[in-house]
């Protein structure tokens, strides 16, 4: 562990922990464990739901959810918690919701919230304090940073109440699961009978979430299903469509809902694009309360996808990496049980006309 600390201590102030771990060919959890006893504290969390419930008392925090290709940073509060089901959706066994559109809006898959740490990270001009959660494969599923408006007495009391009594306790690490399914050749699933069947089942869905049942039934990845259905349901568009969609959304003043996910968490950021920038590595949305960073050179394919809902079809732009992993999804912002914005459809129609 000392070798790991020596390898990262000069890089910690200026680089993402994910990038450092990737360069060292280790996972983030291993790197975090190496910091325990210096600037990190292991936390013992026997009841994930109780822990999440306690976060409400901390007030404003900054939530970070990322996958290999995209980082979502959202400022908000852990209010409006649904950890034991939501309306007609019984999700208590597997998932919970933090439901704050425009703020901290999360879908949490409890079984992946396995390893918890508090980190005090000294930067050149500031100190960052955070709670970081990892799955059993060593990947960060969510990070919760204190802000200048956080209730710090409550934040620190929460950390102390879960402080691990044995700082040398080792977190269990399993081999990481494959990060997505390789996409097939564009014509691989073009069998007319299968296309017709899947297209009919797709059109008969009553809720966009039924799409997951369709994937499970046919044992196909997202893109494999997209290649099976008719083009009004799913159509591949240019790989650089993400920048075009974000730019047009800003110009047209259209509010978006941007989904960034990993195995343990989905973070949804809702609102208008305030500032958009692109550098050598990242495409960046730089809003006051929300930031998005996407490694644009690693985008392989984009699709415009339409799914039935109780108020007409809802349409998304879905962005994928070469390994088949979903990088992010973007929908036009809409209230539940309301149709999507006409302006959003105009923006996506522009993608499909190229």
FENQUI-V966853 format. One line per field, one symbol per residue. phi: phi as a letter, one per 40 degrees, with the letter a starting at -180 (. if undefined). psi: psi as a letter, one per 40 degrees, with the letter a starting at -180 (. if undefined). A space follows every 10 residues. Layout:
BEGIN
phi=???
psi=???
END
This chain:
BEGIN
phi=.cccdccbcc cdcbbcddcc ccccfbcccc ccccccgbbb bcbbbcbccc ccdccdccgc bbcbbabcba bbbbcibccf cbcbhafcbc bccbabbbbb dgbcbbbbbd cccbbbabbb bcbdbabbba bbbbcccgcc babbbcbcbc ccdcccccdc cbdccbccdc ccbbcccdch bdcccdbcbc bdccdccccc cdcccbadcc dcccdcccgb cdccccccbc cccabcbdcc cdcccccccc ccgccbbbbb bbcbabbbbb icccababbc bbcbbbccba bbbbcccccb abbbbbbcbc bgcbbbcbbb cccgcccabb bccacdgbcc cdcccccccc cccc
psi=dddddddede dddeihdddd dddefiiddd ddddehecei hhihgdhddd ddddddeeah ihhhhiaeei hhhhhaifif hgefihbehh edddiiihgg hebhhihhgd eegdhhihhh hhideihhhi hhhiaeeehh dihhhiaeei gddddddddd dehhdgeehh hhhihhiifi hiiihdedeg hddddddddd dddeiehdee dddddddefi idddddedii eedhhhaiee dddddddddd defhiihhhh iadeihhhhh aihdhhihad dihhhgideh ihhhgdeehd iiihhhiiae fiiiiihhhi ideehhdiih ihhiihfiii hddddddddd dee.
END
